[in-house]
Amino acid sequence: MSVHDHIFVRNAPFSNLPPELLDALNQTYFLHLLVTEPHKVIPPGKSLLSMMTRAKLQVPENAQNQHKHAHIEHRVKEVAHMAFWNEALELLSSPIPSIQIPRIRKLYLDLHESLVTLFPPNHHVLTSLSLPFPPTSSPLLSTLSFLAELVSALRQRCAPVRDAEVDILLESLSNPPQIITPLDGVAHSSTSSTASLAQFVIEKFKIILKLAENMKSDLNAFVFGTMTEDQLQGILLTEVKARERDLVLRIWGGKDVVRGKWRTWISDIPSTNPGIPVEHIWIKKLFQALESDRPIFCTLPSATPSRSADGQPLDNSETDEHPTQQKMNELPPQLFFSAPLFLYVQNCIQAIVISAVLRSLTRLSAPIPSRNTNPTLAQGAPPSEDNDFMMRIWTLLKGEIDEEHGNSHNNSEADQDLGEHTKVSNLAEEVIHARRQFLQRSPTSPELSTAEEQRLRDAVGRTLSYTDPVFQLLRKRLMNALQTQILSLSSSHTPIKTIPIKMQTGHNLLEERAGKRPRLNSPHSALPSTNSYLSREINWTTEARISGFDNVVLQQAIMEVLRKIVDAVGWVEGVWGDIV
């Protein structure tokens, strides 16, 4: 699985944005998933470190301006570097040591600055570079001798992949250009031979500086490699939050615009709700969106605002073909990168409710374990008919959701209801099979008649409609229970005690739930101070059991949905705490 499997352009309707900006959105979405849902982007057998090489953590500016700025900066550096080295070459080409030595001294200081992070503070190389240049009649030859010593020290500290490069450099240092020597054996450097040697020395300085930069890059990778997954996650979390926030603010036009859209979004929620702090009113609005029959989505602003005949800019809703329909369940910019997850949660909630309604048609009784049942013994017990039926139904519905979530190209395609995708016949067959099992348990019960079978098929068809009274009733119960739990977490400074980990059936979900996503462990400093959602234990009590959902399969599904909402709410408040 790669970043290309999670391109954000598939999850949101896009306006006429530059390709570079779309690439930035896709990259940010990949990083968002890497932090919030790592199981989706980290292939089996890979670690977070292996994926961080793809993480481009700088928010790109406008592409044209960025390219122009980078080109100008490159040209300025190129001219400055050329002037720097030309001046050094001119001074080192002088046959007079008193002119050469001051310039070599400056080059030594540049080397010291570049190498200071690669050696211990008292290393002899750093000491030599910081001391005054010793008096000598041949500064260039003395410099080459010291550079050979310096490169040998670098070889001891470089990564093995650099050994060949360092060996080539060492060999070249041992073969400098020949200096003309008179018959008397005394070295008298001519101007041409000095210039040739000076050019050679300058080239070695350049190579060593480049080698130092490469070694520092290797060292950074090594430091990352020595970190734990939690430490890497903490670093990545801070960077991704900043990137996501900056990108959204830049696309929508700043804090004032984003804050205004947020206030408009929650404007239909009374500012005074009993027991709900003002800063958490948005959670109530979020649950309204999750409960809606219309899919959740979040659109980007138009790159070029539409204008009326008199040239005045128009609001996007005025130019939409179906403005009322499209704006029905739109999320504000703060939830832009979380919108795909909320859409997934919305579909899961609908699937849970459909499963509960179908279960009511079978008349299968739920297992009622004793309060004294040993959880270990309960785990080894064979699944009941009720659990077996619910597992098959949930597998059908969940598989449909996962396929739709993975293959959807944008939110507009998600306008098709969950029931339109699910094969009604498969669900109906499961219900009829379960009803037959129920009748077979009693010898006096009649066999399932053709008329009763057709009635069940019709009932299954009605169940997949949002207008079904039973569907609406159970969905309201579920949403109220989930909202209560989320608001309880958001209003407390410590993990709440109202729901122990053990559920009504006695199973320990935190240990038993197969394939569950590990809870994201992030540094408290990276999260809201009073709402450390991602570090909380999410529990569900017997007192919080929801009527109509008292089945272990449904309870596990509800627990997973609750965790996803809690993590998403914590993420939003961690990124947008001052603008929500």
Number of C-alpha atoms within 10 A of each C-alpha: 11 13 19 11 13 19 19 24 17 20 28 22 16 18 13 11 14 13 10 14 17 17 15 22 21 20 22 25 23 27 28 21 21 23 22 21 19 19 14 16 21 19 14 8 6 10 12 19 18 12 17 16 9 13 15 15 17 12 19 16 14 13 13 11 11 12 12 12 12 12 12 12 11 12 12 12 12 12 10 12 12 12 12 11 16 14 13 19 22 14 20 27 23 18 22 15 17 13 14 21 22 15 16 20 18 14 16 22 15 15 19 19 13 17 22 14 13 18 15 11 11 8 12 13 21 21 11 15 21 16 11 11 17 10 11 12 13 17 21 22 16 14 17 20 13 15 21 18 14 18 19 15 15 22 17 10 15 19 14 11 9 16 15 11 13 20 14 10 19 19 11 14 19 11 9 14 16 10 16 14 12 10 7 6 7 9 13 15 18 15 12 14 17 23 19 18 23 24 20 18 23 17 13 19 19 13 15 20 15 12 21 20 15 15 20 16 12 16 17 11 13 12 10 16 13 11 12 12 14 14 15 17 22 18 14 19 22 18 16 25 20 14 23 23 17 15 19 20 18 14 16 17 12 13 16 12 13 21 19 12 17 19 15 11 17 18 13 9 13 9 13 10 12 6 9 17 14 12 15 16 19 20 17 19 17 21 17 14 21 22 21 15 17 19 24 28 28 24 20 17 17 15 13 10 12 14 14 11 6 6 8 10 12 12 14 14 12 13 13 12 9 10 12 11 11 17 16 15 20 19 22 21 23 23 22 19 23 21 23 21 20 23 21 20 20 22 27 22 21 24 24 26 26 26 26 25 24 24 24 15 16 21 15 18 14 16 16 11 13 11 10 7 12 12 16 11 10 15 14 8 9 9 13 13 16 21 20 14 22 23 17 15 25 22 12 17 24 18 13 18 20 14 10 17 20 13 13 16 17 18 23 17 15 19 13 12 17 19 18 10 12 17 12 17 12 11 21 21 15 18 26 20 15 22 20 16 16 17 17 14 9 9 8 8 10 10 12 14 9 9 9 12 18 13 12 20 19 13 17 22 16 15 24 23 17 17 11 14 12 17 21 17 13 21 21 14 15 22 16 15 15 21 18 14 21 21 18 16 20 24 17 11 12 12 18 17 11 13 18 16 18 16 22 22 21 22 21 16 19 16 9 11 14 9 6 12 14 10 16 17 14 21 17 15 11 16 22 18 11 12 21 25 28 24 17 18 17 22 21 23 14 16 11 17 17 16 11 16 22 18 24 21 22 21 20 20 19 19 18 19 20 22 21 21 21 22 20 20 21 21 25 20 20 20 21 17 13 10 16 18
